[in-house]
Amino acid sequence: MKNNELKAFNDDDIVKLLKSLQVYDDVISGNKNCIYCNEKMSLINIDAILPIDHRVEFSCSDSECHNKLLVRVGG
C-alpha cells in the first residue's frame, strides 16, 4: 500500500486483516498503541491502520486522534 492511500475495511473483516498484516497477536496482547495518544489498541477502538516507515501503526477511535488522522491524510 502506498503511503497516501486510504483503505476501508468492514468490522467483520478486522481479525482477518490484522492476521494478514501479522499484528493480530500484538493487538490482542495490548502491544500496539495509538500513534497519537498512546492508548492501547483493541479490536474495539481501532479507527485506522496506517503503514508508516514499513511498520503497521494504529490510530484509536478517540475524536481528537481521529481529527489528527484526518489532518494527516489530508481529509
N, CA, C and O atoms as a Tripos MOL2 file, in Angstrom:
@<TRIPOS>MOLECULE
protein
  300   299    75     0     0
PROTEIN
NO_CHARGES

@<TRIPOS>ATOM
      1 N           0.8430   -1.1710    0.0000 N.3       1 MET1
      2 CA          0.0000    0.0000    0.0000 C.3       1 MET1
      3 C           0.8940    1.2430    0.0000 C.2       1 MET1
      4 O           1.8750    1.3110    0.7420 O.2       1 MET1
      5 N           0.5560    2.1970   -0.8170 N.am      2 LYS2
      6 CA          1.2920    3.4530   -0.8600 C.3       2 LYS2
      7 C           0.9380    4.2900    0.3620 C.2       2 LYS2
      8 O          -0.1510    4.1460    0.9190 O.2       2 LYS2
      9 N           1.8500    5.1620    0.7800 N.am      3 ASN3
     10 CA          1.6240    5.9750    1.9810 C.3       3 ASN3
     11 C           0.4240    6.8920    1.8570 C.2       3 ASN3
     12 O          -0.1640    7.2560    2.8750 O.2       3 ASN3
     13 N           0.0390    7.2790    0.6590 N.am      4 ASN4
     14 CA         -1.0720    8.2120    0.5220 C.3       4 ASN4
     15 C          -2.3970    7.5320    0.2050 C.2       4 ASN4
     16 O          -3.3650    8.2170   -0.1260 O.2       4 ASN4
     17 N          -2.4730    6.2080    0.2940 N.am      5 GLU5
     18 CA         -3.7170    5.5020    0.0490 C.3       5 GLU5
     19 C          -4.4570    5.2720    1.3610 C.2       5 GLU5
     20 O          -3.8490    4.9580    2.3840 O.2       5 GLU5
     21 N          -5.7540    5.4310    1.3170 N.am      6 LEU6
     22 CA         -6.5890    5.1690    2.4790 C.3       6 LEU6
     23 C          -7.5040    4.0070    2.1310 C.2       6 LEU6
     24 O          -8.2740    4.0880    1.1740 O.2       6 LEU6
     25 N          -7.4290    2.9400    2.8890 N.am      7 LYS7
     26 CA         -8.2360    1.7480    2.6550 C.3       7 LYS7
     27 C          -9.2620    1.6130    3.7700 C.2       7 LYS7
     28 O          -8.9610    1.8740    4.9340 O.2       7 LYS7
     29 N         -10.4560    1.2100    3.4160 N.am      8 ALA8
     30 CA        -11.5140    0.9860    4.3970 C.3       8 ALA8
     31 C         -11.7030   -0.5200    4.5780 C.2       8 ALA8
     32 O         -11.4180   -1.3020    3.6720 O.2       8 ALA8
     33 N         -12.1860   -0.9150    5.7520 N.am      9 PHE9
     34 CA        -12.4550   -2.3200    5.9950 C.3       9 PHE9
     35 C         -13.7020   -2.4370    6.8510 C.2       9 PHE9
     36 O         -14.0360   -1.5310    7.6160 O.2       9 PHE9
     37 N         -14.3760   -3.5470    6.7160 N.am     10 ASN10
     38 CA        -15.5770   -3.8560    7.4570 C.3      10 ASN10
     39 C         -15.1910   -4.4270    8.8130 C.2      10 ASN10
     40 O         -14.2060   -5.1570    8.9200 O.2      10 ASN10
     41 N         -15.9510   -4.1050    9.8440 N.am     11 ASP11
     42 CA        -15.6600   -4.6190   11.1860 C.3      11 ASP11
     43 C         -15.5640   -6.1420   11.2100 C.2      11 ASP11
     44 O         -14.7840   -6.7040   11.9790 O.2      11 ASP11
     45 N         -16.3510   -6.8060   10.3730 N.am     12 ASP12
     46 CA        -16.3290   -8.2700   10.3440 C.3      12 ASP12
     47 C         -15.0000   -8.8140    9.8320 C.2      12 ASP12
     48 O         -14.6380   -9.9550   10.1210 O.2      12 ASP12
     49 N         -14.2820   -8.0080    9.0810 N.am     13 ASP13
     50 CA        -13.0190   -8.4440    8.4940 C.3      13 ASP13
     51 C         -11.7870   -8.0350    9.2930 C.2      13 ASP13
     52 O         -10.6650   -8.3140    8.8710 O.2      13 ASP13
     53 N         -11.9700   -7.3860   10.4250 N.am     14 ILE14
     54 CA        -10.8390   -6.8440   11.1640 C.3      14 ILE14
     55 C          -9.8640   -7.9270   11.6190 C.2      14 ILE14
     56 O          -8.6510   -7.7370   11.5210 O.2      14 ILE14
     57 N         -10.3540   -9.0330   12.1030 N.am     15 VAL15
     58 CA         -9.4670  -10.1080   12.5670 C.3      15 VAL15
     59 C          -8.6580  -10.6510   11.3980 C.2      15 VAL15
     60 O          -7.4440  -10.8310   11.5040 O.2      15 VAL15
     61 N          -9.3290  -10.9100   10.2930 N.am     16 LYS16
     62 CA         -8.6440  -11.4190    9.0990 C.3      16 LYS16
     63 C          -7.5860  -10.4250    8.6180 C.2      16 LYS16
     64 O          -6.4750  -10.8190    8.2640 O.2      16 LYS16
     65 N          -7.9300   -9.1530    8.6060 N.am     17 LEU17
     66 CA         -6.9920   -8.1210    8.1740 C.3      17 LEU17
     67 C          -5.7770   -8.0520    9.0960 C.2      17 LEU17
     68 O          -4.6380   -8.0300    8.6290 O.2      17 LEU17
     69 N          -6.0200   -8.0190   10.3930 N.am     18 LEU18
     70 CA         -4.9170   -7.9390   11.3500 C.3      18 LEU18
     71 C          -4.0060   -9.1590   11.2540 C.2      18 LEU18
     72 O          -2.7860   -9.0360   11.3610 O.2      18 LEU18
     73 N          -4.5910  -10.3230   11.0540 N.am     19 LYS19
     74 CA         -3.7810  -11.5310   10.8990 C.3      19 LYS19
     75 C          -2.9540  -11.4660    9.6180 C.2      19 LYS19
     76 O          -1.7920  -11.8720    9.6090 O.2      19 LYS19
     77 N          -3.5430  -10.9610    8.5470 N.am     20 SER20
     78 CA         -2.8000  -10.8780    7.2850 C.3      20 SER20
     79 C          -1.6390   -9.8890    7.3870 C.2      20 SER20
     80 O          -0.6290  -10.0390    6.7010 O.2      20 SER20
     81 N          -1.7870   -8.8810    8.2420 N.am     21 LEU21
     82 CA         -0.7210   -7.9080    8.4690 C.3      21 LEU21
     83 C           0.2540   -8.3540    9.5660 C.2      21 LEU21
     84 O           1.2300   -7.6670    9.8680 O.2      21 LEU21
     85 N          -0.0320   -9.5070   10.1440 N.am     22 GLN22
     86 CA          0.7870  -10.1160   11.2040 C.3      22 GLN22
     87 C           0.8810   -9.2280   12.4480 C.2      22 GLN22
     88 O           1.9370   -9.1340   13.0730 O.2      22 GLN22
     89 N          -0.2280   -8.5830   12.7980 N.am     23 VAL23
     90 CA         -0.2710   -7.7520   14.0010 C.3      23 VAL23
     91 C          -1.4180   -8.1350   14.9400 C.2      23 VAL23
     92 O          -1.6110   -7.4950   15.9740 O.2      23 VAL23
     93 N          -2.1710   -9.1630   14.5900 N.am     24 TYR24
     94 CA         -3.3120   -9.5810   15.4050 C.3      24 TYR24
     95 C          -2.8840   -9.8980   16.8370 C.2      24 TYR24
     96 O          -3.4790   -9.3900   17.7870 O.2      24 TYR24
     97 N          -1.8670  -10.7240   16.9960 N.am     25 ASP25
     98 CA         -1.4180  -11.1080   18.3410 C.3      25 ASP25
     99 C          -0.9590   -9.8940   19.1440 C.2      25 ASP25
    100 O          -1.2150   -9.8130   20.3450 O.2      25 ASP25
    101 N          -0.2840   -8.9530   18.4900 N.am     26 ASP26
    102 CA          0.1540   -7.7340   19.1800 C.3      26 ASP26
    103 C          -1.0260   -6.8950   19.6570 C.2      26 ASP26
    104 O          -0.9910   -6.3390   20.7550 O.2      26 ASP26
    105 N          -2.0670   -6.8020   18.8390 N.am     27 VAL27
    106 CA         -3.2580   -6.0330   19.2430 C.3      27 VAL27
    107 C          -3.9530   -6.7330   20.4100 C.2      27 VAL27
    108 O          -4.2900   -6.0960   21.4080 O.2      27 VAL27
    109 N          -4.1620   -8.0280   20.2860 N.am     28 ILE28
    110 CA         -4.8630   -8.7930   21.3260 C.3      28 ILE28
    111 C          -4.0990   -8.7600   22.6530 C.2      28 ILE28
    112 O          -4.7100   -8.7090   23.7210 O.2      28 ILE28
    113 N          -2.7800   -8.7890   22.5880 N.am     29 SER29
    114 CA         -1.9830   -8.8010   23.8260 C.3      29 SER29
    115 C          -1.6850   -7.4010   24.3670 C.2      29 SER29
    116 O          -1.0020   -7.2630   25.3820 O.2      29 SER29
    117 N          -2.1950   -6.3590   23.6930 N.am     30 GLY30
    118 CA         -2.0020   -4.9960   24.1890 C.3      30 GLY30
    119 C          -0.6500   -4.4050   23.8740 C.2      30 GLY30
    120 O          -0.2060   -3.4720   24.5420 O.2      30 GLY30
    121 N           0.0140   -4.9410   22.8590 N.am     31 ASN31
    122 CA          1.3500   -4.4540   22.4970 C.3      31 ASN31
    123 C           1.3460   -3.4040   21.3830 C.2      31 ASN31
    124 O           2.4130   -2.9950   20.9260 O.2      31 ASN31
    125 N           0.1950   -2.9710   20.9510 N.am     32 LYS32
    126 CA          0.0940   -1.9110   19.9430 C.3      32 LYS32
    127 C          -0.6490   -0.7290   20.5520 C.2      32 LYS32
    128 O          -1.6450   -0.9040   21.2550 O.2      32 LYS32
    129 N          -0.1570    0.4720   20.2770 N.am     33 ASN33
    130 CA         -0.7500    1.6870   20.8400 C.3      33 ASN33
    131 C          -1.1030    2.6620   19.7280 C.2      33 ASN33
    132 O          -0.5700    2.5820   18.6210 O.2      33 ASN33
    133 N          -1.9970    3.5710   20.0340 N.am     34 CYS34
    134 CA         -2.3550    4.6520   19.1210 C.3      34 CYS34
    135 C          -1.1290    5.5520   18.9150 C.2      34 CYS34
    136 O          -0.4240    5.8800   19.8690 O.2      34 CYS34
    137 N          -0.8890    5.9420   17.6720 N.am     35 ILE35
    138 CA          0.2700    6.7930   17.3940 C.3      35 ILE35
    139 C           0.0870    8.2160   17.9140 C.2      35 ILE35
    140 O           1.0600    8.9660   17.9980 O.2      35 ILE35
    141 N          -1.1250    8.5980   18.2600 N.am     36 TYR36
    142 CA         -1.3880    9.9630   18.7270 C.3      36 TYR36
    143 C          -1.4810   10.0850   20.2470 C.2      36 TYR36
    144 O          -0.9010   11.0040   20.8250 O.2      36 TYR36
    145 N          -2.1980    9.1770   20.8970 N.am     37 CYS37
    146 CA         -2.4110    9.3220   22.3460 C.3      37 CYS37
    147 C          -1.7890    8.1940   23.1700 C.2      37 CYS37
    148 O          -1.8060    8.2400   24.4000 O.2      37 CYS37
    149 N          -1.2470    7.1930   22.5000 N.am     38 ASN38
    150 CA         -0.5940    6.0640   23.1460 C.3      38 ASN38
    151 C          -1.5640    5.1030   23.8480 C.2      38 ASN38
    152 O          -1.1340    4.2430   24.6170 O.2      38 ASN38
    153 N          -2.8480    5.2440   23.5900 N.am     39 GLU39
    154 CA         -3.8540    4.3180   24.1280 C.3      39 GLU39
    155 C          -3.5860    2.9150   23.5800 C.2      39 GLU39
    156 O          -3.2580    2.7600   22.4040 O.2      39 GLU39
    157 N          -3.7260    1.8920   24.4320 N.am     40 LYS40
    158 CA         -3.5680    0.5170   23.9690 C.3      40 LYS40
    159 C          -4.6860    0.1980   22.9780 C.2      40 LYS40
    160 O          -5.8500    0.5280   23.2050 O.2      40 LYS40
    161 N          -4.3130   -0.4410   21.8880 N.am     41 MET41
    162 CA         -5.2800   -0.7780   20.8590 C.3      41 MET41
    163 C          -5.9730   -2.0930   21.1880 C.2      41 MET41
    164 O          -5.3920   -2.9890   21.8000 O.2      41 MET41
    165 N          -7.2310   -2.1840   20.7650 N.am     42 SER42
    166 CA         -8.0130   -3.4030   20.8990 C.3      42 SER42
    167 C          -8.8550   -3.5330   19.6370 C.2      42 SER42
    168 O          -8.8620   -2.6360   18.7940 O.2      42 SER42
    169 N          -9.5540   -4.6340   19.5100 N.am     43 LEU43
    170 CA        -10.4280   -4.8050   18.3490 C.3      43 LEU43
    171 C         -11.5440   -3.7630   18.3320 C.2      43 LEU43
    172 O         -12.1040   -3.4710   17.2750 O.2      43 LEU43
    173 N         -11.8640   -3.2110   19.4760 N.am     44 ILE44
    174 CA        -12.9870   -2.2720   19.5910 C.3      44 ILE44
    175 C         -12.5940   -0.8370   19.2570 C.2      44 ILE44
    176 O         -13.4110   -0.0970   18.7080 O.2      44 ILE44
    177 N         -11.3730   -0.4230   19.5700 N.am     45 ASN45
    178 CA        -11.0550    1.0030   19.4340 C.3      45 ASN45
    179 C         -10.1750    1.3540   18.2280 C.2      45 ASN45
    180 O          -9.6660    2.4720   18.1540 O.2      45 ASN45
    181 N          -9.9840    0.4290   17.2850 N.am     46 ILE46
    182 CA         -9.1930    0.7450   16.0950 C.3      46 ILE46
    183 C         -10.0060    1.6440   15.1780 C.2      46 ILE46
    184 O         -11.1040    1.2880   14.7490 O.2      46 ILE46
    185 N          -9.4520    2.8160   14.8830 N.am     47 ASP47
    186 CA        -10.0750    3.7310   13.9210 C.3      47 ASP47
    187 C          -9.3970    3.6170   12.5680 C.2      47 ASP47
    188 O         -10.0560    3.6950   11.5310 O.2      47 ASP47
    189 N          -8.0720    3.4320   12.5740 N.am     48 ALA48
    190 CA         -7.3300    3.3330   11.3210 C.3      48 ALA48
    191 C          -6.0750    2.4940   11.5200 C.2      48 ALA48
    192 O          -5.4890    2.4450   12.6020 O.2      48 ALA48
    193 N          -5.6880    1.8370   10.4290 N.am     49 ILE49
    194 CA         -4.4410    1.0910   10.3730 C.3      49 ILE49
    195 C          -3.5820    1.7980    9.3400 C.2      49 ILE49
    196 O          -3.9910    1.9910    8.1950 O.2      49 ILE49
    197 N          -2.3780    2.1830    9.7670 N.am     50 LEU50
    198 CA         -1.5370    3.0400    8.9300 C.3      50 LEU50
    199 C          -0.1900    2.4050    8.6360 C.2      50 LEU50
    200 O           0.4700    1.9100    9.5500 O.2      50 LEU50
    201 N           0.2310    2.4070    7.3790 N.am     51 PRO51
    202 CA          1.5880    1.9770    7.0640 C.3      51 PRO51
    203 C           2.5350    3.1620    7.2260 C.2      51 PRO51
    204 O           2.4470    4.1380    6.4810 O.2      51 PRO51
    205 N           3.4290    3.0770    8.1910 N.am     52 ILE52
    206 CA          4.3770    4.1730    8.4530 C.3      52 ILE52
    207 C           5.7760    3.5820    8.5470 C.2      52 ILE52
    208 O           6.0500    2.7420    9.4030 O.2      52 ILE52
    209 N           6.6530    4.0270    7.6610 N.am     53 ASP53
    210 CA          8.0460    3.5680    7.6570 C.3      53 ASP53
    211 C           8.1580    2.0420    7.7120 C.2      53 ASP53
    212 O           8.9360    1.5010    8.4980 O.2      53 ASP53
    213 N           7.3850    1.3590    6.8830 N.am     54 HIS54
    214 CA          7.4080   -0.1050    6.7760 C.3      54 HIS54
    215 C           6.9120   -0.8050    8.0410 C.2      54 HIS54
    216 O           7.1910   -1.9850    8.2510 O.2      54 HIS54
    217 N           6.1780   -0.0760    8.8790 N.am     55 ARG55
    218 CA          5.5670   -0.6510   10.0840 C.3      55 ARG55
    219 C           4.0580   -0.4880    9.9810 C.2      55 ARG55
    220 O           3.5620    0.3620    9.2420 O.2      55 ARG55
    221 N           3.3460   -1.3020   10.7210 N.am     56 VAL56
    222 CA          1.8980   -1.1690   10.8360 C.3      56 VAL56
    223 C           1.6140   -0.4180   12.1230 C.2      56 VAL56
    224 O           1.9340   -0.8900   13.2140 O.2      56 VAL56
    225 N           1.0100    0.7580   11.9880 N.am     57 GLU57
    226 CA          0.6670    1.5920   13.1390 C.3      57 GLU57
    227 C          -0.8440    1.7830   13.1870 C.2      57 GLU57
    228 O          -1.5500    1.4780   12.2260 O.2      57 GLU57
    229 N          -1.3310    2.2920   14.3190 N.am     58 PHE58
    230 CA         -2.7660    2.4180   14.5470 C.3      58 PHE58
    231 C          -3.1420    3.7950   15.0610 C.2      58 PHE58
    232 O          -2.3520    4.4800   15.7110 O.2      58 PHE58
    233 N          -4.3550    4.1740   14.7550 N.am     59 SER59
    234 CA         -4.9910    5.3420   15.3530 C.3      59 SER59
    235 C          -6.2440    4.8440   16.0600 C.2      59 SER59
    236 O          -6.9820    4.0200   15.5190 O.2      59 SER59
    237 N          -6.4840    5.3450   17.2750 N.am     60 CYS60
    238 CA         -7.6650    4.8980   18.0170 C.3      60 CYS60
    239 C          -8.8860    5.7290   17.6380 C.2      60 CYS60
    240 O          -8.7800    6.6960   16.8840 O.2      60 CYS60
    241 N         -10.0230    5.3510   18.1580 N.am     61 SER61
    242 CA        -11.2810    5.9870   17.7870 C.3      61 SER61
    243 C         -11.6140    7.2270   18.6140 C.2      61 SER61
    244 O         -12.7010    7.7850   18.4650 O.2      61 SER61
    245 N         -10.7190    7.6630   19.4680 N.am     62 ASP62
    246 CA        -10.9200    8.9150   20.1980 C.3      62 ASP62
    247 C         -11.0850   10.0530   19.1860 C.2      62 ASP62
    248 O         -10.3760   10.0880   18.1800 O.2      62 ASP62
    249 N         -11.9960   10.9670   19.4340 N.am     63 SER63
    250 CA        -12.2900   12.0220   18.4510 C.3      63 SER63
    251 C         -11.0810   12.9080   18.1570 C.2      63 SER63
    252 O         -10.8990   13.3240   17.0130 O.2      63 SER63
    253 N         -10.2550   13.2070   19.1500 N.am     64 GLU64
    254 CA         -9.0660   14.0180   18.9030 C.3      64 GLU64
    255 C          -8.0710   13.2810   18.0080 C.2      64 GLU64
    256 O          -7.4640   13.8800   17.1210 O.2      64 GLU64
    257 N          -7.9120   11.9970   18.2420 N.am     65 CYS65
    258 CA         -7.0000   11.2050   17.4140 C.3      65 CYS65
    259 C          -7.5530   11.0680   15.9970 C.2      65 CYS65
    260 O          -6.8000   11.1110   15.0230 O.2      65 CYS65
    261 N          -8.8590   10.9060   15.8900 N.am     66 HIS66
    262 CA         -9.4930   10.8240   14.5680 C.3      66 HIS66
    263 C          -9.2600   12.1180   13.7870 C.2      66 HIS66
    264 O          -8.9530   12.0820   12.5960 O.2      66 HIS66
    265 N          -9.4050   13.2350   14.4490 N.am     67 ASN67
    266 CA         -9.1780   14.5200   13.7790 C.3      67 ASN67
    267 C          -7.7270   14.6810   13.3510 C.2      67 ASN67
    268 O          -7.4560   15.2160   12.2760 O.2      67 ASN67
    269 N          -6.7920   14.2260   14.1780 N.am     68 LYS68
    270 CA         -5.3700   14.2770   13.8050 C.3      68 LYS68
    271 C          -5.1080   13.3810   12.5970 C.2      68 LYS68
    272 O          -4.3120   13.7260   11.7250 O.2      68 LYS68
    273 N          -5.7750   12.2400   12.5490 N.am     69 LEU69
    274 CA         -5.6470   11.3470   11.4170 C.3      69 LEU69
    275 C          -6.1450   12.0130   10.1400 C.2      69 LEU69
    276 O          -5.5050   11.9080    9.0930 O.2      69 LEU69
    277 N          -7.2770   12.6950   10.2200 N.am     70 LEU70
    278 CA         -7.8240   13.3850    9.0630 C.3      70 LEU70
    279 C          -6.8740   14.4480    8.5340 C.2      70 LEU70
    280 O          -6.7390   14.6220    7.3220 O.2      70 LEU70
    281 N          -6.2240   15.1500    9.4330 N.am     71 VAL71
    282 CA         -5.2350   16.1450    9.0120 C.3      71 VAL71
    283 C          -4.0680   15.4440    8.3270 C.2      71 VAL71
    284 O          -3.5690   15.9190    7.3070 O.2      71 VAL71
    285 N          -3.6350   14.3220    8.8800 N.am     72 ARG72
    286 CA         -2.5030   13.5760    8.3340 C.3      72 ARG72
    287 C          -2.7610   13.1150    6.9170 C.2      72 ARG72
    288 O          -1.8860   13.2200    6.0580 O.2      72 ARG72
    289 N          -3.9740   12.5970    6.6610 N.am     73 VAL73
    290 CA         -4.2850   12.0390    5.3340 C.3      73 VAL73
    291 C          -4.8900   13.0930    4.3990 C.2      73 VAL73
    292 O          -5.2500   12.7940    3.2600 O.2      73 VAL73
    293 N          -4.9930   14.3050    4.8880 N.am     74 GLY74
    294 CA         -5.4790   15.3850    4.0280 C.3      74 GLY74
    295 C          -6.9810   15.4590    3.8990 C.2      74 GLY74
    296 O          -7.5000   15.9400    2.8920 O.2      74 GLY74
    297 N          -7.6920   14.9780    4.9250 N.am     75 GLY75
    298 CA         -9.1510   14.9800    4.8500 C.3      75 GLY75
    299 C          -9.7930   16.1640    5.4760 C.2      75 GLY75
    300 O         -11.0190   16.2760    5.4740 O.2      75 GLY75
@<TRIPOS>BOND
     1     1     2 1
     2     2     3 1
     3     3     4 2
     4     3     5 am
     5     5     6 1
     6     6     7 1
     7     7     8 2
     8     7     9 am
     9     9    10 1
    10    10    11 1
    11    11    12 2
    12    11    13 am
    13    13    14 1
    14    14    15 1
    15    15    16 2
    16    15    17 am
    17    17    18 1
    18    18    19 1
    19    19    20 2
    20    19    21 am
    21    21    22 1
    22    22    23 1
    23    23    24 2
    24    23    25 am
    25    25    26 1
    26    26    27 1
    27    27    28 2
    28    27    29 am
    29    29    30 1
    30    30    31 1
    31    31    32 2
    32    31    33 am
    33    33    34 1
    34    34    35 1
    35    35    36 2
    36    35    37 am
    37    37    38 1
    38    38    39 1
    39    39    40 2
    40    39    41 am
    41    41    42 1
    42    42    43 1
    43    43    44 2
    44    43    45 am
    45    45    46 1
    46    46    47 1
    47    47    48 2
    48    47    49 am
    49    49    50 1
    50    50    51 1
    51    51    52 2
    52    51    53 am
    53    53    54 1
    54    54    55 1
    55    55    56 2
    56    55    57 am
    57    57    58 1
    58    58    59 1
    59    59    60 2
    60    59    61 am
    61    61    62 1
    62    62    63 1
    63    63    64 2
    64    63    65 am
    65    65    66 1
    66    66    67 1
    67    67    68 2
    68    67    69 am
    69    69    70 1
    70    70    71 1
    71    71    72 2
    72    71    73 am
    73    73    74 1
    74    74    75 1
    75    75    76 2
    76    75    77 am
    77    77    78 1
    78    78    79 1
    79    79    80 2
    80    79    81 am
    81    81    82 1
    82    82    83 1
    83    83    84 2
    84    83    85 am
    85    85    86 1
    86    86    87 1
    87    87    88 2
    88    87    89 am
    89    89    90 1
    90    90    91 1
    91    91    92 2
    92    91    93 am
    93    93    94 1
    94    94    95 1
    95    95    96 2
    96    95    97 am
    97    97    98 1
    98    98    99 1
    99    99   100 2
   100    99   101 am
   101   101   102 1
   102   102   103 1
   103   103   104 2
   104   103   105 am
   105   105   106 1
   106   106   107 1
   107   107   108 2
   108   107   109 am
   109   109   110 1
   110   110   111 1
   111   111   112 2
   112   111   113 am
   113   113   114 1
   114   114   115 1
   115   115   116 2
   116   115   117 am
   117   117   118 1
   118   118   119 1
   119   119   120 2
   120   119   121 am
   121   121   122 1
   122   122   123 1
   123   123   124 2
   124   123   125 am
   125   125   126 1
   126   126   127 1
   127   127   128 2
   128   127   129 am
   129   129   130 1
   130   130   131 1
   131   131   132 2
   132   131   133 am
   133   133   134 1
   134   134   135 1
   135   135   136 2
   136   135   137 am
   137   137   138 1
   138   138   139 1
   139   139   140 2
   140   139   141 am
   141   141   142 1
   142   142   143 1
   143   143   144 2
   144   143   145 am
   145   145   146 1
   146   146   147 1
   147   147   148 2
   148   147   149 am
   149   149   150 1
   150   150   151 1
   151   151   152 2
   152   151   153 am
   153   153   154 1
   154   154   155 1
   155   155   156 2
   156   155   157 am
   157   157   158 1
   158   158   159 1
   159   159   160 2
   160   159   161 am
   161   161   162 1
   162   162   163 1
   163   163   164 2
   164   163   165 am
   165   165   166 1
   166   166   167 1
   167   167   168 2
   168   167   169 am
   169   169   170 1
   170   170   171 1
   171   171   172 2
   172   171   173 am
   173   173   174 1
   174   174   175 1
   175   175   176 2
   176   175   177 am
   177   177   178 1
   178   178   179 1
   179   179   180 2
   180   179   181 am
   181   181   182 1
   182   182   183 1
   183   183   184 2
   184   183   185 am
   185   185   186 1
   186   186   187 1
   187   187   188 2
   188   187   189 am
   189   189   190 1
   190   190   191 1
   191   191   192 2
   192   191   193 am
   193   193   194 1
   194   194   195 1
   195   195   196 2
   196   195   197 am
   197   197   198 1
   198   198   199 1
   199   199   200 2
   200   199   201 am
   201   201   202 1
   202   202   203 1
   203   203   204 2
   204   203   205 am
   205   205   206 1
   206   206   207 1
   207   207   208 2
   208   207   209 am
   209   209   210 1
   210   210   211 1
   211   211   212 2
   212   211   213 am
   213   213   214 1
   214   214   215 1
   215   215   216 2
   216   215   217 am
   217   217   218 1
   218   218   219 1
   219   219   220 2
   220   219   221 am
   221   221   222 1
   222   222   223 1
   223   223   224 2
   224   223   225 am
   225   225   226 1
   226   226   227 1
   227   227   228 2
   228   227   229 am
   229   229   230 1
   230   230   231 1
   231   231   232 2
   232   231   233 am
   233   233   234 1
   234   234   235 1
   235   235   236 2
   236   235   237 am
   237   237   238 1
   238   238   239 1
   239   239   240 2
   240   239   241 am
   241   241   242 1
   242   242   243 1
   243   243   244 2
   244   243   245 am
   245   245   246 1
   246   246   247 1
   247   247   248 2
   248   247   249 am
   249   249   250 1
   250   250   251 1
   251   251   252 2
   252   251   253 am
   253   253   254 1
   254   254   255 1
   255   255   256 2
   256   255   257 am
   257   257   258 1
   258   258   259 1
   259   259   260 2
   260   259   261 am
   261   261   262 1
   262   262   263 1
   263   263   264 2
   264   263   265 am
   265   265   266 1
   266   266   267 1
   267   267   268 2
   268   267   269 am
   269   269   270 1
   270   270   271 1
   271   271   272 2
   272   271   273 am
   273   273   274 1
   274   274   275 1
   275   275   276 2
   276   275   277 am
   277   277   278 1
   278   278   279 1
   279   279   280 2
   280   279   281 am
   281   281   282 1
   282   282   283 1
   283   283   284 2
   284   283   285 am
   285   285   286 1
   286   286   287 1
   287   287   288 2
   288   287   289 am
   289   289   290 1
   290   290   291 1
   291   291   292 2
   292   291   293 am
   293   293   294 1
   294   294   295 1
   295   295   296 2
   296   295   297 am
   297   297   298 1
   298   298   299 1
   299   299   300 2
@<TRIPOS>SUBSTRUCTURE
     1 MET1         2 RESIDUE 1 A MET
     2 LYS2         6 RESIDUE 1 A LYS
     3 ASN3        10 RESIDUE 1 A ASN
     4 ASN4        14 RESIDUE 1 A ASN
     5 GLU5        18 RESIDUE 1 A GLU
     6 LEU6        22 RESIDUE 1 A LEU
     7 LYS7        26 RESIDUE 1 A LYS
     8 ALA8        30 RESIDUE 1 A ALA
     9 PHE9        34 RESIDUE 1 A PHE
    10 ASN10       38 RESIDUE 1 A ASN
    11 ASP11       42 RESIDUE 1 A ASP
    12 ASP12       46 RESIDUE 1 A ASP
    13 ASP13       50 RESIDUE 1 A ASP
    14 ILE14       54 RESIDUE 1 A ILE
    15 VAL15       58 RESIDUE 1 A VAL
    16 LYS16       62 RESIDUE 1 A LYS
    17 LEU17       66 RESIDUE 1 A LEU
    18 LEU18       70 RESIDUE 1 A LEU
    19 LYS19       74 RESIDUE 1 A LYS
    20 SER20       78 RESIDUE 1 A SER
    21 LEU21       82 RESIDUE 1 A LEU
    22 GLN22       86 RESIDUE 1 A GLN
    23 VAL23       90 RESIDUE 1 A VAL
    24 TYR24       94 RESIDUE 1 A TYR
    25 ASP25       98 RESIDUE 1 A ASP
    26 ASP26      102 RESIDUE 1 A ASP
    27 VAL27      106 RESIDUE 1 A VAL
    28 ILE28      110 RESIDUE 1 A ILE
    29 SER29      114 RESIDUE 1 A SER
    30 GLY30      118 RESIDUE 1 A GLY
    31 ASN31      122 RESIDUE 1 A ASN
    32 LYS32      126 RESIDUE 1 A LYS
    33 ASN33      130 RESIDUE 1 A ASN
    34 CYS34      134 RESIDUE 1 A CYS
    35 ILE35      138 RESIDUE 1 A ILE
    36 TYR36      142 RESIDUE 1 A TYR
    37 CYS37      146 RESIDUE 1 A CYS
    38 ASN38      150 RESIDUE 1 A ASN
    39 GLU39      154 RESIDUE 1 A GLU
    40 LYS40      158 RESIDUE 1 A LYS
    41 MET41      162 RESIDUE 1 A MET
    42 SER42      166 RESIDUE 1 A SER
    43 LEU43      170 RESIDUE 1 A LEU
    44 ILE44      174 RESIDUE 1 A ILE
    45 ASN45      178 RESIDUE 1 A ASN
    46 ILE46      182 RESIDUE 1 A ILE
    47 ASP47      186 RESIDUE 1 A ASP
    48 ALA48      190 RESIDUE 1 A ALA
    49 ILE49      194 RESIDUE 1 A ILE
    50 LEU50      198 RESIDUE 1 A LEU
    51 PRO51      202 RESIDUE 1 A PRO
    52 ILE52      206 RESIDUE 1 A ILE
    53 ASP53      210 RESIDUE 1 A ASP
    54 HIS54      214 RESIDUE 1 A HIS
    55 ARG55      218 RESIDUE 1 A ARG
    56 VAL56      222 RESIDUE 1 A VAL
    57 GLU57      226 RESIDUE 1 A GLU
    58 PHE58      230 RESIDUE 1 A PHE
    59 SER59      234 RESIDUE 1 A SER
    60 CYS60      238 RESIDUE 1 A CYS
    61 SER61      242 RESIDUE 1 A SER
    62 ASP62      246 RESIDUE 1 A ASP
    63 SER63      250 RESIDUE 1 A SER
    64 GLU64      254 RESIDUE 1 A GLU
    65 CYS65      258 RESIDUE 1 A CYS
    66 HIS66      262 RESIDUE 1 A HIS
    67 ASN67      266 RESIDUE 1 A ASN
    68 LYS68      270 RESIDUE 1 A LYS
    69 LEU69      274 RESIDUE 1 A LEU
    70 LEU70      278 RESIDUE 1 A LEU
    71 VAL71      282 RESIDUE 1 A VAL
    72 ARG72      286 RESIDUE 1 A ARG
    73 VAL73      290 RESIDUE 1 A VAL
    74 GLY74      294 RESIDUE 1 A GLY
    75 GLY75      298 RESIDUE 1 A GLY
